[in-house]
């Protein structure tokens, strides 16, 4: 409660959301489409109302002159461990919420927007099936309004180890059974409804034709409504949702071997379609071909490595992208890591990652990890008014973030306290 | 610089040679659209192990299997050719008792659940010519006298299929542990004997049941007899599984031979040192041995019979018709201590048996086909024969020469090690 109060007090009183803001004559990198040389971005009620060359500035709008500046969607850091609680559980606790250990009043949240980041995924601490991460925006509002989704993704942390594998296998097989029962019930229910309708129509016809129902057809058996299967408990329901692909999964893997074992488990479960982002701590490049084959989403630090035993640069992101994987960049570090983030991304582009993939990696594709791509990650009409203005190209070493809006609210302006 | 640039490329495509050699696999297409992949090793001296040596011959691989061997074989269009003239082509070496190759932990559970197809030990095994290994979890019976007692616990036969977890496990479990027989006292031995007795009884009952069934003489509702908790022993007696037991001294060996004479089965004696003192007895039992020719056990002069180790052991056992595999003193990839006595140098251990009088053919068998046989996979692995797995190595010289290096290693038809391009050993050039 105190934390909420503190958070509310620390921030200036937020402006009313029905205010209209227009950024004019800005070079826009909308991510979802091609760049616009001189665009107008209109933000109304916290959402982007219009973006384009010919967008009209509504009367009474607060105008932000964007000439000479570059506009991008707010950056998304999909995986951080801010305010992890100290108690690290083990085993399978999918019901745990990062929301319950999340402290919205961390000092760092005040300064992070000036690095261009507006949106965060916060992972839960804990064991193998650790719990659900949240998605939030640094909008300076109280905790409940900061958090966009309390259940944005399920964090699973794996090693190439038989005990971990046994546990995952057990849990997923149990979830799969529920999934199968659910499917079976839906099929039966559908059949039942059809049959019921059919019989009702027949009945109707009979009545209309005036025939009285003296002799009941002995052949037709009374219809039995199928019974719904026993509902999984809340814990199991989360795993079921993950297997269905309704709850995204972030799979944190100690090694590519751990990922390979995870795939082996999934292969035994027919008909499941989880949405997985792979967070491979190291050596993901070794499995580039496998990630590529699966068109997997892989989350990385924007950092060059060395080829083992050499001083030759190794661009994991570029290799994975070339193989067909989708790249997401994230940083687990503090303010400094955020400050250096763009230069890290620029390095990846410098050494082979296509620019487009690099820019998507911390915007639209990162939003997909959190399942919030419909509201965040690009400058499109209808999406949240999260806009970052830069003094130049985002991948230029001399560019600075000059202004940041989150859901239309100004949260940072260069030179202003 | 060129070498370095090459090595980056190599590392990045390590294990994806398949993808390099074929058009991208499209899972949505039907199977019949898949074209076979042909790879040929052309012009090498091919040591088939089981069918002699062919000079300047070609081995043609189709997908993951050896397709044809011989001279003047027509190569299908699109065959990837490796010119190996002047070099030796052998089946990949088999380490018939090993630890830690491609294993990411030492815990309990199934070995196949803790494999790491990307581990450095897999890369180093490939660089050493080893394509298959019998692996155990943990340290089994621990280290005794500098070598390991293999007891069949948490065992599996594993291929060094870099990057391909699904292709690694060949057989699991790979052996039945009979250590209770040699290491326990009389009461434990009694327990083992009783179990085998039960198993034999079951097999007799089953035989009787099957016979009456075929003659329609079964009682109404008669069920097949149950194994009663001795499945493993039944498998052993039926010859469907291999037993493994550590037996170093003559006494230990004799004790095992006693069990084998009462209950004939396929059995592997691991860590045999004094086998040379009773070669005929071992020969009569048909037991396999695993030897470490460089291992030394000092003679006890207080014992009034030949004892201790002998460099001639392998040669003596060979004369008595005993089949054996050879492993080095440290049956793992060992980057510490004195070099040359771990799996990085498996052929040198066999060469030491040659030094003790063993013929080279048997020595090469002891790290290929016989090693594969005593871990139960010789139907697929261990020799260059048409239809067998394409696990092949190309050497730049005689396998028993200490100067020889592995140039190329193929597992399931995929080139997984190329010395020129790999960071391992590419800097070492043979003069």
Interface residues (C-beta under 8 A of the other chain):
Chain A: X159 X160 X161 X162 X163 X165 X166 X255 X256 X257 X260 X261 X263 X264 X283 X285 X286 X287 X288 X289 X290 X293 X307 X308 X309 X310 X312 X314 X319
Chain B: X4 X5 X7 X8 X11 X12 X13 X14 X15 X16 X19 X25 X104 X105 X107 X108 X109 X110 X111 X113 X114 X115 X116 X117 X118 X119 X163 X165 X166 X423
